[in-house]
Amino acid sequence: MNFVQPIRDPEVIREIKRFLKEKSHRNYILFLVGINSGLRISDILPLRVQDAKKPYFNLRETKTNKQKRIDMTAALRKELNEYIQDKEDHEYLFASRKGINKPIGRSMAYKILREAAAHVNLDDIGTHTLRKTFGFIFISRQRMWPFSRRYSTTLIQRLH
């Protein structure tokens, strides 16, 4: 098993956002959803346009089979509204260019993130980096980080 790290530097996050937005709006939104929701990649990729029309994500987690409701940040909401403007409700948010209305796969998401990581000279990056970055940002903003290094993402999502 490979170990991945969160992206801790806000400047690196900004540069990755800029890089992804220049290359592909879809890839940029994938990154934003990941670092702003704390969802696993297996729960992000099957999202459809209709899921992004509410101010929250309401889904059943693939790994745990638990029902989850995750509120969106105002910034994510704004970006998603712009992104889905000309899309149909049944379309996948992260549609693949292969096939008709299929989402990109885990391996494609990984390639997208690895390319962005290479652009900013980061190692130890994978799809789980998005979830870890969400937790790191949340804990840093709450000033809880110095007190403990172990927080459950589920707990953080509830507090968010």
N, C-alpha and C positions, 0 to 999 in steps of 0.2 A: 504494500500500500504506500502510495506517495503522500507525503505530508505537504499541505499547502499553507500559506500564510495570508493574513489579511493585508490589505493595502493600507498602511498607516499614515502615509504622508499626503496631506490634502492637495499639495501641488501635483503629486503624481496622479491622484484621482482626477484632478482638473485636466491634466494633459491627456490622460486616457479618454476622458469624455470628448475632448476636442478631436483627438485622433479618430475615435469611432464615429463621431458625428460627420466628419469629413468623408469617411469611407462609406458609411451606410447608416441611414437613419434607424433601420431595424436593429442593427448591432448596438447602436447608441442607447436605444430604448431598452434592449435586453440588459445592458450593463446597469442602467438606471433602476429598472425594476428589481434587479438582484441586490443592489446595495441599499435600496430604500425599503425593501419588504422583508428581507431575511428569509425568503422562501428558498427551498431547495430547487436546483435546476430542474428536477423531475416534476416539480409543481409549476414552474414558470413556463416551460416550453409548451404545454398543452393549453395555455390561456388563449381565449378567443377575444375578439373585439368586444363582444357583449359583456365580458368580464371586466373590461376596462372602462365601461360607461358609468359605473357606480363609484362613489368615493371610497370604496373598499374592495378588497378581493375576498370572495366567499367561495371556499373550495374544500374539497376533501383531500387531505395530504396523501400522496401516493405511498410513502414509506410507512406511516403510522396508521393510515386509514381514519384519522381523526378529522372532524369537521373544524375548519378554521375560518375566522374572519379577521382580516388584517386591514386596518385603515391605511389609506394612502397619505403621503405627505402632500401639502399644497403644491410643491414644486413638481413632484411626480405626476400629480393629477393634471397640471397644466401641460406638461410635456406629452402625456398620454392623449389628452384631448386633441392636441395638434396632430399627433401621429395617426390617430384613428379617424380623423375627419372624413376622409374619402373612402373608408373601408366599410364593408358589409359586416353585420353582426356575427355571421357564421364563420368568417375568416379567422384563421389563427393570427395572433399578434406577431408571432415570429415565423412567418411562412417561409417554407423552403422554396427554392427556385426549381426544385425537382418535383415532379408530380403536381397534381391539382389539389390545392388546399391541404397541404401537409405541413406540419411544423418542422423546423430544423431539428436535428437530432442532438444528443449529448455531445457526440464527437465534433459536430460543427460548432456548437457553443464553445467547446474547449479550444478549437482552432482559432475562433474569433478572439477569445481571451488571451491565448498564447501570443497571437500576433500583436495585440495591444501591449502585452507585457514586454515583448521583445523591443517594441518601440521605445519604452521607457527603461529598458535594461533591468527588468525584474525577473527573478527566478522564483521557484516554489509557488507558481500560480496555476490554478485550475478552476473548475466551475464552482467548487465549494468556497473559493476565495470571496465570491460575492456575498455569501451568507456570513462568512467570518468578518468581512469588512463592515457589513451592517452592524454586527455586534460590537465591533471595535468602535465605530463612530458613535453608536448609542451610548455605550458605557463612558466614552471620553466626554461626551456632552453632559452626562449626568455627574461627572466628577467622581464616579464610583471606582474607576480603574485602579487607582493606587491601593485600594483596600482589598481587592480580590481579583484574581486572574481567571476565575472559573464562574461563568454565568451561563445559564441555559438560554438558548436562543428563544425558546418558547416563553420563558419568563420575560425576556427583553421585548418580545413582540407584544405581550400583554401590557407591559408598562408603556410601550410606544403608543 
